[in-house]
Amino acid sequence: MKPLRIRIGLIAGLSIVLDCAVMAADKPAGASEFFFKDGDRIVMMGDSITEQHMYSTYVELWTLTRFPAWNLTFRNVGIGGDGAPGGNSRFKRDVLCHNPTAMTVDFGMNDATGDFNRFLTGLQGIADQARSNHVRLALLTPQPVEKSEDGPAPEGSATKLEKFSAGAKAIAASNNVGFVDQFHPYLQVLDKARAADPKNRIMGGDPVHPGPPGQALMAAEILKGLKFPSRVSAAEIDAAKLAVVKVQQCQITGLAAGTKGAIQFKRLDAALTYFPDRAESILKWTPLLEELNDYRLKVTGLKPGQYEVRLGGAKVAEYSAAALAEGVNLASAALKAGPVAAQIKEIVSAVNAKNGYFHDRIFRGVLLAGISIPDFVENRKDMVDQIESQRGLAFTKRMAEMPRYEEAIRKSLVIQPHAVELVPVAAAAESRSGSNRD
């Protein structure tokens, strides 16, 4: 009977290990501290910088790829030229119609040309309406202007924007709502670039409206301020023993020795790494990609030498055995080629399609669509009432199309296991040479 009890104990122990591996893959790291939650309906309000659908889309994509199993919807209600008073006045029309649970508000760029107290009153009104409608709120500062003149970035309009940023912080504190200072981190990156060369202009776009590099920086600082978790997944493998040592947010299967010192396995991640490819130039000035994407692989027990890392058969990086033993972040490499990069392209396409339809056909196409009825028309009020009734019907009809776009996003977020190979560089070169001879 004693050997039987030992077997039962071993089986029970194995079951515990497997259960832990599954839990590691299923439980999102850092989810409890992140501002957004599973099931959130998120509205992002702001001015023309928000309406550009760049930083807002980057925030959306980072969140969806970090939590692909969550049920989330994002709606962008930015309007060019708007400010905090305008956001307050249109809260019911543009926010409540989406039954939101959370929202971000990014005003100040246009407000800074006007009255400071009016800005504060507008933000307070938004905070009051969010509270009364049980909407979790985060107030964001504007980003600095990347002025066209040479010299230190804080001069001129940036100094005024700093005052309005402090005002947003004060309103957030007095209302006990979320707050993100993207102004000062953005300013530090500008200053770093200008210190290297006063002629440097690094954010793209125009001084007020950043292009992809600047908007990626905005999105990254917003997410950091909202306590976005950097961990994508992590795996530790002992190549000498062909054993999985530890996993977090992933599962490793099929670990085996290949030819000439290679090892191979399948990796199924619970999250994905992400960075907007059009924003790559900002990485010269700040390491946003790896700061927000910790996609870890640690492999001990390899023979000394250089190794190719292949994902889905595509070479994405090359590391020494010593570096792999310390652990490497594959975030950047995984976005260059292979299955992760391919899936990210699908997700970006699905999210852009949804956002384009919502903005063009619903937000601008219905909610903001103007009417022009000359004063000489009889029963002008009746005509206005009829048009507003048609507006409501059109909104309902077009919103009914949104689930189709959301479903396409959900399908694109389903993660499949992919093959990982670590191949000694010498063996890889020999293999390629043999293929070329053939």
C-alpha positions in Angstrom: 0.0 0.0 0.0 2.9 2.4 0.7 4.0 2.6 -3.0 0.4 3.4 -3.9 0.2 6.2 -1.5 3.5 7.6 -2.9 2.0 7.5 -6.4 -1.1 9.2 -5.3 1.0 11.9 -3.6 3.0 12.4 -6.8 -0.1 12.6 -8.9 -1.6 15.1 -6.5 1.6 17.2 -6.5 1.7 17.1 -10.3 -1.9 18.3 -10.3 -1.0 21.2 -8.1 1.8 22.2 -10.4 -0.4 22.1 -13.4 -3.1 24.1 -11.7 -0.6 26.7 -10.7 0.6 26.9 -14.3 -3.0 27.4 -15.5 -3.6 30.1 -12.8 -0.5 31.9 -13.9 -1.7 32.0 -17.4 -5.3 33.0 -16.6 -4.8 35.7 -13.9 -3.9 39.0 -15.4 -0.8 40.5 -13.7 -1.5 43.9 -12.0 -5.2 44.0 -12.9 -6.3 45.0 -9.4 -4.4 48.3 -9.5 -5.2 49.3 -13.1 -7.8 52.1 -13.6 -9.7 50.2 -16.2 -11.6 47.0 -15.2 -13.0 44.0 -16.9 -16.5 44.9 -18.3 -15.7 48.6 -18.6 -17.4 50.8 -21.1 -14.9 53.6 -21.6 -15.4 57.0 -23.0 -12.4 59.2 -23.9 -13.3 62.9 -24.0 -11.2 65.8 -25.2 -10.4 68.3 -27.9 -8.9 67.9 -31.4 -5.9 66.0 -30.1 -8.3 63.4 -28.8 -10.4 63.5 -31.9 -7.3 62.6 -33.9 -7.7 59.0 -32.6 -4.1 58.5 -32.1 -3.2 58.5 -28.4 -6.8 57.2 -27.6 -6.3 54.3 -30.0 -2.9 53.5 -28.6 -4.4 53.4 -25.1 -7.1 51.2 -26.4 -4.7 48.8 -28.1 -2.3 48.6 -25.2 -5.2 47.8 -22.9 -6.9 45.2 -25.2 -3.6 43.4 -25.9 -2.7 43.3 -22.2 -6.1 42.1 -21.2 -7.4 40.2 -24.3 -9.9 38.2 -22.3 -11.6 41.3 -20.8 -14.9 42.6 -22.2 -14.1 46.3 -22.9 -15.5 48.9 -25.2 -13.9 52.3 -26.0 -15.6 55.4 -27.5 -13.7 58.5 -28.5 -15.8 61.7 -28.2 -13.1 64.3 -28.8 -14.2 67.5 -30.6 -11.7 69.9 -32.3 -11.6 73.3 -30.6 -13.4 72.1 -27.5 -12.5 72.8 -23.9 -13.6 71.9 -20.4 -16.8 74.1 -20.4 -17.8 72.5 -23.7 -17.2 69.0 -22.4 -19.3 69.8 -19.4 -22.2 71.1 -21.5 -22.2 68.1 -23.8 -21.8 65.4 -21.2 -25.3 64.0 -21.4 -25.3 63.9 -25.2 -21.9 62.5 -25.9 -21.1 60.5 -22.8 -24.2 59.2 -21.1 -25.6 57.7 -24.3 -22.9 55.1 -24.1 -23.8 54.0 -20.5 -20.1 54.4 -19.5 -18.5 53.0 -16.4 -15.2 54.8 -16.8 -13.9 57.9 -18.7 -10.8 60.0 -19.3 -10.9 63.7 -19.9 -8.1 65.6 -21.7 -8.7 69.3 -21.9 -6.5 72.4 -21.4 -4.9 73.1 -24.8 -7.7 75.4 -26.0 -8.7 76.4 -22.4 -5.2 77.9 -21.9 -6.0 80.7 -24.3 -8.9 81.8 -22.1 -10.1 82.1 -18.5 -8.5 79.8 -15.9 -11.5 79.8 -13.6 -13.8 78.9 -16.4 -11.6 75.9 -17.1 -11.8 74.8 -13.5 -15.6 75.3 -13.4 -15.9 73.1 -16.6 -13.8 70.3 -15.1 -15.7 70.5 -11.8 -19.0 70.2 -13.8 -17.7 67.1 -15.6 -16.6 65.6 -12.2 -20.0 66.3 -10.7 -21.8 64.6 -13.6 -19.5 61.7 -13.6 -20.1 61.2 -9.9 -23.9 61.4 -10.1 -23.9 58.9 -13.0 -21.4 56.5 -11.3 -18.7 56.9 -13.9 -15.1 56.4 -12.8 -13.2 59.5 -13.9 -9.6 60.3 -14.6 -8.5 63.8 -15.5 -5.5 64.1 -17.8 -3.3 67.2 -18.2 -2.6 68.5 -21.7 0.8 67.8 -23.2 3.2 70.7 -23.8 3.4 72.4 -27.1 6.5 71.5 -29.1 7.2 75.1 -30.2 8.9 75.7 -33.5 11.5 78.2 -32.1 14.8 76.9 -30.9 15.5 76.9 -27.2 14.1 75.4 -23.9 10.7 73.9 -24.3 9.1 75.4 -21.1 9.1 78.9 -22.4 5.9 80.7 -23.7 2.7 78.7 -24.0 4.2 75.7 -22.2 4.4 77.7 -19.0 0.7 78.6 -19.3 -0.2 75.0 -20.0 1.6 74.0 -16.8 -0.7 76.2 -14.8 -3.8 74.6 -16.4 -2.2 71.2 -15.7 -1.9 72.1 -12.0 -5.6 73.2 -12.1 -6.6 69.8 -13.4 -4.6 68.2 -10.6 -6.4 70.3 -8.0 -9.9 69.4 -9.3 -9.0 65.7 -9.4 -7.7 65.9 -5.8 -10.7 67.8 -4.5 -13.1 65.3 -6.1 -11.0 62.2 -5.3 -10.9 61.0 -8.9 -8.0 59.7 -11.1 -5.4 62.1 -12.3 -2.6 61.7 -14.9 0.3 64.2 -15.3 1.5 63.7 -18.9 2.7 67.3 -19.1 5.9 66.9 -17.1 7.1 63.5 -18.5 6.5 64.8 -22.0 8.4 68.0 -21.2 11.3 66.0 -20.0 11.6 64.1 -23.3 11.4 67.4 -25.2 14.1 68.9 -23.1 16.3 65.9 -23.5 16.0 66.1 -27.3 16.6 69.9 -27.4 19.6 69.5 -25.1 21.1 67.2 -27.7 20.4 69.7 -30.5 18.2 72.8 -30.1 16.8 72.2 -33.6 15.4 68.8 -32.7 11.7 68.4 -33.4 10.8 64.8 -32.3 7.0 64.5 -31.8 5.8 64.7 -35.4 2.7 66.6 -36.5 2.6 70.2 -35.7 3.5 72.0 -32.4 0.0 71.5 -30.9 -1.1 68.3 -32.6 1.7 65.6 -32.2 2.1 62.9 -34.7 2.5 59.2 -33.9 5.8 59.6 -31.9 4.3 62.3 -29.6 1.0 60.6 -29.3 2.6 57.3 -28.4 4.4 59.2 -25.6 1.1 60.6 -24.5 -0.5 57.2 -24.4 2.4 55.6 -22.5 2.4 58.3 -19.8 -1.4 58.1 -19.5 -1.2 54.4 -19.1 1.6 54.7 -16.5 -0.5 57.2 -14.6 -3.4 54.8 -14.7 -1.1 52.0 -13.2 -1.0 49.9 -16.4 0.9 46.7 -15.7 4.0 46.2 -17.7 4.2 42.4 -17.5 3.1 40.6 -20.6 4.2 37.2 -19.6 7.3 35.4 -18.4 8.8 31.9 -18.8 11.9 30.4 -17.3 13.3 27.1 -18.7 16.2 24.9 -17.8 17.6 23.7 -21.1 20.0 21.2 -19.6 17.2 19.4 -17.8 14.5 20.2 -20.4 12.4 21.5 -17.6 10.0 24.4 -17.2 11.1 26.2 -14.1 8.5 28.9 -13.8 5.8 30.7 -15.8 3.7 33.8 -15.4 0.8 34.5 -17.7 1.9 31.8 -20.2 2.0 28.1 -20.7 4.9 26.1 -22.1 4.4 22.8 -23.8 6.3 20.4 -26.0 9.8 21.3 -24.6 12.3 19.2 -26.4 15.9 19.2 -27.6 16.5 20.0 -31.3 19.5 19.2 -33.4 23.0 20.5 -32.6 22.2 22.1 -29.3 18.9 23.7 -30.2 15.8 23.6 -28.0 12.2 24.1 -29.0 8.8 24.5 -27.3 5.3 25.9 -27.8 4.4 29.1 -25.9 0.8 30.2 -25.2 0.6 33.7 -23.8 -2.3 35.3 -21.9 -1.3 38.7 -23.2 0.5 40.4 -26.1 3.2 43.0 -26.5 2.3 46.2 -28.3 3.8 49.4 -29.7 2.6 51.5 -32.6 5.1 51.0 -35.4 4.7 54.5 -36.8 6.0 55.9 -33.5 9.4 54.1 -33.5 11.4 57.3 -33.7 10.4 58.3 -30.1 12.4 55.3 -28.8 15.6 57.2 -29.4 14.6 59.5 -26.6 12.7 57.3 -24.2 12.4 53.5 -23.8 8.6 53.3 -24.0 8.4 50.0 -25.7 10.2 48.0 -23.1 8.9 50.1 -20.2 5.3 49.1 -21.1 6.0 45.6 -22.4 7.9 43.1 -20.2 7.8 39.9 -22.4 10.3 37.8 -20.6 12.2 34.7 -21.5 14.9 33.1 -19.3 16.8 30.0 -20.4 19.5 28.5 -18.3 21.7 25.5 -19.0 22.6 26.4 -22.6 26.0 25.7 -23.9 28.1 28.9 -24.3 27.7 30.7 -27.6 25.2 32.9 -29.6 21.6 31.7 -30.2 19.0 32.7 -32.7 15.5 33.2 -31.2 12.8 32.1 -33.7 9.1 32.7 -33.2 6.9 30.7 -35.6 10.0 29.9 -37.6 11.0 33.6 -38.1 14.2 34.8 -36.6 13.5 37.8 -34.4 16.6 38.2 -32.3 20.0 36.9 -31.4 21.4 36.6 -27.8 24.3 35.0 -26.0 23.7 32.0 -23.7 24.8 34.3 -20.8 22.2 36.9 -21.7 19.5 34.3 -22.0 20.5 32.9 -18.6 20.0 36.3 -17.1 16.7 36.7 -18.9 15.8 38.8 -22.0 12.8 41.0 -22.9 11.5 39.8 -26.3 9.0 42.6 -26.6 10.7 44.5 -29.4 11.9 41.4 -31.2 8.4 39.8 -31.2 7.0 42.8 -33.0 9.4 42.6 -35.8 8.3 39.3 -37.4 6.5 36.1 -36.7 3.1 35.2 -35.1 2.9 38.0 -32.5 3.7 40.7 -35.0 1.1 39.3 -37.4 -1.6 39.1 -34.8 -0.9 42.7 -33.7 -1.5 43.9 -37.3 -4.9 42.1 -37.3 -5.9 43.7 -34.0 -4.8 47.2 -35.1 -6.9 46.8 -38.3 -10.0 45.6 -36.4 -9.7 48.5 -33.8 -9.2 51.1 -36.6 -12.2 49.8 -38.5 -14.4 50.1 -35.4 -13.1 53.6 -34.5 -13.4 54.8 -38.0 -17.0 53.7 -38.3 -18.0 55.2 -34.9 -16.4 58.5 -35.6 -17.5 59.0 -39.2 -20.9 57.4 -39.2 -22.1 57.9 -35.6 -20.3 60.7 -33.7 -19.7 63.1 -36.6 -22.3 61.5 -38.9 -25.2 61.6 -36.4 -24.6 63.3 -33.1 -22.7 66.3 -34.4 -24.4 66.5 -37.8 -25.6 70.0 -38.2 -29.0 71.2 -39.6 -29.8 74.3 -41.6 -33.4 75.5 -41.8 -33.8 79.0 -43.1 -35.8 81.4 -40.9 -38.4 82.0 -43.6 -39.6 78.4 -43.4 -43.0 78.0 -41.8 -43.3 75.7 -38.8 -39.5 75.8 -38.4 -39.7 74.3 -34.9 -41.8 71.3 -36.2 -39.1 70.6 -38.8 -36.3 70.8 -36.1 -38.3 68.4 -34.0 -38.7 66.0 -36.9 -35.0 66.1 -37.7 -34.0 65.5 -34.0 -36.4 62.5 -34.0 -34.6 61.2 -37.1 -31.3 61.8 -35.4 -32.3 59.6 -32.6 -33.5 56.8 -34.9 -30.3 57.1 -37.0 -28.2 56.9 -33.8 -30.0 53.7 -32.6 -29.7 52.1 -36.1 -26.0 52.8 -36.6 -25.1 51.9 -33.0 -26.7 48.5 -33.7 -23.8 47.9 -36.1 -21.2 48.4 -33.4 -21.4 44.8 -32.0 -20.2 43.5 -35.4 -17.0 45.6 -35.1 -16.5 44.7 -31.5 -16.9 41.0 -32.3 -14.2 41.3 -35.0 -11.9 42.8 -32.4 -12.6 40.0 -29.9 -11.8 37.4 -32.6 -8.6 39.1 -33.4 -7.6 39.0 -29.7 -7.7 35.2 -29.4 -4.2 34.1 -28.8 -2.9 30.8 -30.2 0.3 29.0 -29.1 3.4 29.6 -31.2 6.6 27.8 -31.8 9.7 29.1 -30.1 13.2 27.8 -31.1 16.6 28.7 -29.7 19.2 27.6 -32.3 23.0 28.0 -32.0 24.1 30.6 -34.5 26.7 28.2 -36.0 24.2 25.5 -36.5 21.7 28.0 -38.0 24.4 29.3 -40.5 25.3 25.7 -41.4 21.6 24.9 -42.0 21.2 27.9 -44.3 24.4 27.1 -46.2 23.1 23.6 -46.8 19.7 24.9 -48.0 21.5 27.3 -50.4 23.5 24.4 -51.9 20.3 22.5 -52.4 
